[in-house]
Amino acid sequence: MGDTFHYDHKFKMGKEDVFQRIVSWLRKDGAQITTQKVPEKVEAMHGSMKALKVWNINAEKRMSFTIVEDADGVNVTLVMEPASKMFEDDVYAWRNKIQTAWGQMANDIWASIEQPSA
């Protein structure tokens, strides 16, 4: 499916820490991790088909985190896309609403990664 939503963030911590915190967040939020390439990539299925509105943060979606370290820190790119083609028309009609809602979810993920573990 070509309907993807991209979100980027830079962290000032080690690549392995970022990777582990992403995995922890996914597990805590009930996502099914489908791919792990330590410490560079994590892919997961998140949400449920029961959320009938594609813009709902609980709608089933694929999430792919790519983690790249450079001299200034760790860059994470999160790509999200609806898990089912049945949402194609909804994605076209509600693209801005999805971008905003899922963007807020990405911001919440970034904030949880930056929090010290309890």
C-alpha positions in Angstrom: 0.0 0.0 0.0 1.3 3.4 -0.8 -0.4 5.3 2.0 2.4 5.8 4.5 2.9 8.4 7.2 6.4 9.4 8.2 7.6 10.8 11.5 11.2 11.7 12.5 12.9 12.4 15.8 16.4 12.9 17.1 17.5 11.5 20.4 20.5 12.4 22.6 21.2 8.9 23.9 22.8 5.7 22.6 21.4 3.7 19.7 20.9 0.6 21.8 19.0 2.5 24.5 16.7 4.0 21.9 16.1 0.5 20.3 15.4 -1.1 23.7 13.0 1.7 24.7 11.1 1.4 21.4 10.8 -2.4 21.9 9.6 -1.7 25.5 7.0 0.8 24.4 5.7 -1.6 21.7 5.4 -4.5 24.2 3.7 -2.3 26.8 1.2 -1.0 24.2 0.3 -4.6 23.1 2.0 -4.5 19.7 3.1 -7.7 17.9 6.7 -7.3 17.0 7.3 -8.9 13.6 10.9 -7.9 12.9 13.9 -6.9 15.0 17.3 -6.1 13.6 19.2 -5.0 16.7 19.8 -2.0 17.1 18.7 -0.7 13.7 15.1 -1.6 12.9 11.9 -2.7 14.6 8.7 -3.6 12.8 5.4 -4.3 14.5 1.6 -4.6 14.0 -0.2 -2.3 16.4 -3.9 -1.8 17.1 -7.0 -3.7 16.2 -9.3 -4.1 13.3 -12.1 -3.3 15.8 -11.2 0.4 15.6 -13.3 1.1 12.5 -12.0 4.6 11.9 -8.6 4.5 10.2 -7.5 7.7 11.9 -8.0 6.2 15.4 -4.7 5.6 17.1 -6.0 2.1 18.0 -6.7 1.2 14.3 -4.6 -1.7 13.1 -1.4 -0.4 11.5 2.1 -1.5 10.5 4.8 0.4 12.3 8.4 0.5 11.2 11.2 2.2 13.2 14.5 2.8 11.5 17.3 3.9 13.9 20.5 5.6 12.6 23.3 7.1 14.7 25.3 10.1 13.6 27.6 12.6 15.2 24.7 14.6 16.6 22.7 11.7 18.2 20.3 9.0 17.1 17.7 9.7 14.4 14.6 7.6 14.3 12.2 7.4 11.4 8.8 5.9 12.1 6.7 4.9 9.2 3.1 3.9 9.8 0.5 2.6 7.4 -2.9 1.0 7.7 -2.7 -2.7 7.9 -5.6 -3.4 5.6 -6.4 -2.4 2.0 -10.0 -2.1 3.1 -9.0 1.4 4.5 -7.7 2.7 1.2 -10.6 5.0 0.5 -10.7 6.2 4.1 -7.0 7.0 3.9 -7.5 9.1 0.8 -10.5 10.9 2.4 -9.0 11.4 5.8 -5.3 11.8 5.2 -4.9 15.1 7.1 -6.8 13.7 10.1 -4.7 10.5 10.1 -1.5 12.5 9.8 -2.5 14.6 12.8 -3.8 11.7 15.0 -0.9 9.4 14.2 1.5 12.3 14.6 0.3 12.8 18.1 0.9 9.1 18.7 4.4 9.4 17.4 5.0 12.4 19.7 3.8 10.3 22.6 6.2 7.5 21.6 9.1 10.0 21.4 8.2 11.4 24.9 8.1 7.9 26.4 11.5 7.0 24.9 13.0 10.2 26.4 11.6 9.4 29.8 14.1 7.7 32.2 13.0 4.1 32.8 11.2 3.6 36.1 
